[in-house]
Amino acid sequence: MKDLLQIRNYRYLLFGQAIAMLGDGVYTLALVWSMKELTGSSVHMAYVLAAGVIPTIILGIFAGVIVDRGNQKNIMLAADIFRSLALFGLFTLFVLDLLAPWMLIVSAFIVSSFSAFFTPARAVAIRSIVPDELMIRAQSASSTVQVVTGLAAPVIAGILLAIGLRFAFLFNAIMFLLSFVFIRLINQPELLAKKPEKLNRSVFMTDLKEGFHTIIRAPILRAMIIYLVLINFMFAPVELLLPAYVNNPSQLAIIEVAFFIGILTGSIAINFFADRPKIYPIVIGLLMILLPFAGLGVITNFIISCLFIGLAGAGSTLVNITLSTLFMVKIPREVIGRSQSTMRVLLEGVNPASLLLAGILMTFISVQQMFLAIAAFGIIIVLLMVANPLVRKAA
């Protein structure tokens, strides 16, 4: 880790990531809770979460091609500025008592639209700054940052929500500005270079196909893509279910803290799978998520529920670190922006439908029954994945 942190540009990128993720953690809780306070409707809560996903689908493919051909540093800087302005606007509406539910949806859409460009640009930055031999450590460092911010964000969110919802949005706006400062300090020539070839429809389609074909050429990604899409469809409603599962913002904050303690545990446990086939941590991690979800469907004790959520957090880390490392190592640097965007579109394209379906189902069945349904559906997917000889061979 010392070798990694000696890279100055990586330190700036990591600090920017930590600050932005801290703000995002507060923002996500505040956004969903604000909609719950304004409407009390699970369907409206689904709308605001779907609004945060739809831009990834609409803009994701275009964003990847633009990022690979553009000035990645300026793209990240512009994204931070415009996301900050959107949240300052939301804070102002709160102060003036003009906030309406549709404004939360619009804000979520705007912030996510710029994130659709920022995320692949950051992936290119990591690939440009970090040498291959330190890439796993970089992924581990990102996971550690996620844990630390994940533990801090719910606590900060709980305090800010108790003081006033508007301050949670102000906090995230300031965090994006601080992220801008650190990104501005990065001096990496590769991030400033633009491809000389003019981008037209023909070039765009060629680049787009290249990003998709790069993913398909990686055997393990090709073998698992359909299962990953189904798993993403299954897990998307969890963001909607957790606020409905608890009774107040404090409980939601505690649940989030438990989840990120689990992520910390998973970050340590992943080292035990270093010499194992990649399918091992993926399958074990998925079962560590699904079995606790089944437990949430039958247990109502809050402390036990927190333990279940912590176990799910550990499982999610095993899955995410394994898949992220595979992606970063298997995909060449020059196409990583469009490949990551294509992958995100493939995986998250099902999320709006999943969220809206869950919002409607929650008007007919309980949150506990929803968790049971997710667990049952997920276990079937895992069994099908393990039974597939192509997956076993690729892994």
N, C-alpha and C positions, 0 to 999 in steps of 0.2 A: 504493500500500500504506500510505503514511503516513496518508492520510485515513481508511482503514479502522481502523488501529490507534489512532486518536484517539478512537474510540468505546469508552468505558470498559467498558460491559457486554459488548461483543464481545470485548475483551481477556480478561475473566474467563472467558467461554465458551470461548475458544480455549485458554487455559491449562488449563482443566478437561478439554477434549478431548485435549490433548497428554498430560497425566498419565494419563488413563484409557486412551488408546491405547498408551502405553508399557507399562502394566500388562497390557493385553490381549495385546500381542505376546509378552510373557514367558509369560503364562498359557497361550496356545494351544500354544506349543512344549512347555511343561511337561506339559500335559494329554495330548497325543498320545504324548509320550515316556514318560510314566508308564505309560500303558496298554501300550505296547510292552514296557517293562521287566517289568511284572506278568504279561503273558500271552503276548507274542510272537506274537499273532494279528492278522492284518490285518482279520478280521471284527470283533473286539472294538474295534480302532481305528476301524473304520467306525461301530460303535455309538456311541462317545463323540462322534464328529463329528456324527452324525445327531442325537444328543440336544441338540446346540447349535443345531440348525436347526428341529427340530419345534415348539418353542414359538412361533417366528415364524409358523408356519403356523396353529397352534391359536389363539394369542392375538392375532396380528397385526391381523386385521380389527377385533376388539373394541377393541384398544389404540388404533387410529387414531381411532375415534369418541370414545372416552373422553378422549383427549389433546386433541382439538379442542374439547371441551366443558368440560374441567377446568382446573385450575391447573397449567400446564405446569412451572412452577418446582418446585412441591412433588412432582410426579411424578418429575422428575429427581433430586431430593434423596432421595426414598424408594428409588428404584432403586439409587442409589449405596450407601446404607446396607445394604440387604438383600444386594446383591452382595458387599459387603465382609464381612458376617457369614458368608455361605456359604463364602467362601474362608478366613476365619479357622477355620471348622469343619474344612475340608479339611486345613489346616495342623496342627490339633490331632490329627486322626486319624493323620497322618503321624508326629507326635512320639510318639504312644502306640502306634505300630506296629499299628494296627487297620484300616489302609486295605485295602479290597477293590476289585476292578474295578468292581463295580456302584455303588460310592460315587462314583467318578469320573463315571460316566454321570449319576447323580442330580445331582451338583454342576453338571455342564455344563447340564443341563436347567433348574436353578434360576437360574443366572446368566443364561442366555439368555432365560428368562421375563421377568425384570426389564428386560433389554436391549430386549425387544420393546416396552416402554413408553418407555424412555429415548430410543431412536433417533428416533421421530417427534416426541417432545417437543423434542428438540434441533433438529430440522429446523424446527419452528415457531418456536423461539427465534431461529434464524438469520434466518428470514424476517421476524420482528418487529423485530429489532435492526438489520439491515443494509438500507439503502435499495437500490432496484433497480439504480441506476447503479453500485453497488459489489459487486453480487452475484457477478460473474465473479471479481473479486479475492478475494472471500471463499472461493469454491470453490478458487481457486489457493492461498490461505493454508491451507485445510484439507488440500490435497494436499501442501503443503510440510511441514506438521505430520506427516502420514502418513509422508513420506520420512524426516524426522529421527527420529521415534520408531521407524520401521521399521529404520533403521540401528542405532539404539542398543539396541533390544529384543533382537535375537539375541545381541549381545555380552554384555548383562547376563544373558540366559537361559543362555548358555554357561557363564558364571562361576558362576551360581547352581546350575545342574544339576551342575556339577563338585563344588561344595561339598555339595549335598544338594537333592534334588527339593523337599523341603518348603519351602525358602526361596523358591522361585519363586512358590508360592502365597501365602506371607506377603507378599511384595513386592507382588503385585497387590491384595491386601486393603488394604494401606496406600495404594496409588495411588487406589483408589476413595474412601477417606476424604479424601484431598487434593482429589480432584475435587469431593467434597461441599462442601468449604470454599469453593472458587472459585464453584461454582454458587450457594451461599448468598449470596455478595456481589453477585450480579446484582440490579439494581433496575429492572425493566422492567414498567410497569403492565399491558401487554397480556398478559404471561405469568401474571399473578395473577388475571385476570378469568375468571369462569365464566359460561356461558350461563344465563340465568334459566329457560329452558324445561326442565321436568323430563324426564329421559331415560327413556322407556319403549320398549316393543317397536316401536311404530309409528314413533316418532321415530328410534330406532336404525336401523331398516331404511331409512328415508328418507335418513339421513346416509350409510349404507353405500352405497346406490345412487348418491348424489351424488358420493362419492369415486371410484367406478368410472367413472361417466359423465364426470367431469372428465378422467380419463386418456384415455378413448376420444375425447373431443372434440379432443384435441391430435393433429393429423394424423400427425406423425412417430412419436409414441408408439403410436398406433393401428395404423399400418402395420407397425411393427417388433416388436410385443409377442410374437407367436408365435416369431419368430427369437430374441428375447432369452431366452425361456423355454428353448428348445432349447440355446442357448449356455450358459446357466446349468447345465442338466443335464449338459452335456459337461464343463464346467470344475470342477464340484463335487468330483470325486475327487482333484484335484491335491493338496489338503491331506492326503489319505491316501497318495498316491504318493510325495511328497517324503521323509517320514520313512522309508519303505521303500527309497527309492533310495539313501540314504546309509548309512554304516557306524557313525557315532557322533554324539553331540550337537554336537561341534565342526564337523563337516561340514555338519550341518543349519543351524547358526548362520551359517556362511559362505554357504551357498546363500541364506538369507534376506537377508543383507547385499547380495549380488549383485542380488537381486530389487529391493530398495529403492534401490540405486544406479540401476537401470534406471528406477524410478519418477521419480527426480530428473531423469534425462535426458528422460523423457517430458514432465515438467512444463515443461521449457524448450521442447521441440519443439512442444508444442501451440500456441504462439504463432504458428507458421508457418502454421497452418490457420485463423487468425482470420477471414479473408475467403472461405474456401472453404465449399462446401456441407457440412452436418454429416455426410453419409454418408462423406466422404473420411477424416477421422480415425478414424471407427468401423471402416471396412473395413480401412484400412491397419494400425490397431492390432490388429485380430483376426488378420491375417496375420502380424504381428510376434510374436504369441503362438504361433500354430499351427505355423509353420515351425520355430521352435526346439524345440517339443515333438517334432516329427518327428525333429529332430536328436538329442534325448535318447534316442530309440528305437534309434539305431544307433551312437551314440558313448558310450564308457565312460570317457573321460578326464575327470577331475574338474574340471580348470581350464577345459576347453572347455565342460563342462556348466554351469559358473558363468557363462560368457559367454552361453550360450543363455538361462539364467534371467534374466540382466540384460536381454537384448533383450525377453524376454516381459514383464518389469516395465515397460519403456518402452511397449510396446504396450498393456498394461492401463491405463496412465495416459491415453493418447489416448482410449481407449474410455470410461473412467469419468468423466473430466472433461467430455467432450462430453455424455454422457447426463445427468450430474448437473446441469450448467448448463441443459440443455433442460428438465429437470423443474422446477427451481427457478423458472425464468422463465415457463414455460407454466402452472403451477398456481397459482391464487389462494391468498393467505395463509390465508384462513378455512377452506379445506378441505385444506391441505397435509398435516396430520397423518394424516387417514384416507386420503388419496390415496397418500401414501408407504407406509403400512402395507399398503394394497391391492396396490400395486406389488410390495412385498417378498413378500407372500404368493404372488402370481402367479409371481414369478421363483424364489423359494426353495422353493416347494411341491414341486418335483421333486427337491430336493437329497437328502432321506433315501433315496428309492428309488435315486438315482444312487450314493450312497455305499455302500449295502448291496449293490447290484449289483456295484460295483467291488470291494468286499471279498471277495465270493464269487468273482469272476473271477480275482482275484489268487492264489487257491489253485490255479488251473489254468494261468494264463499269467504270464509275467514282467512286471515293472514296465515294462521297455523296450517290450514289446509293447502294454501299456496306453497308453503315451504315443503310440505310432504309431496306435493305434485312435482316440484322441482327436483327433489331428491330421487324420486322414482324414475322420472324421465332421464335424469343424469346418469344414474347407475346403468340403465339400459344402454345409453350411448357409450359408456366406458367399456361395458362388456362387448359391444360390437367392435369397438376399436381394438381391444386386446385380441379378439378372435380373428381380426383381419391379418392374414399372413404378410401383406405388403407393408403394414405398419411395423410388425415385428421385425421384418427383414431390414427395413430402412433405419430402424432405431438401434 
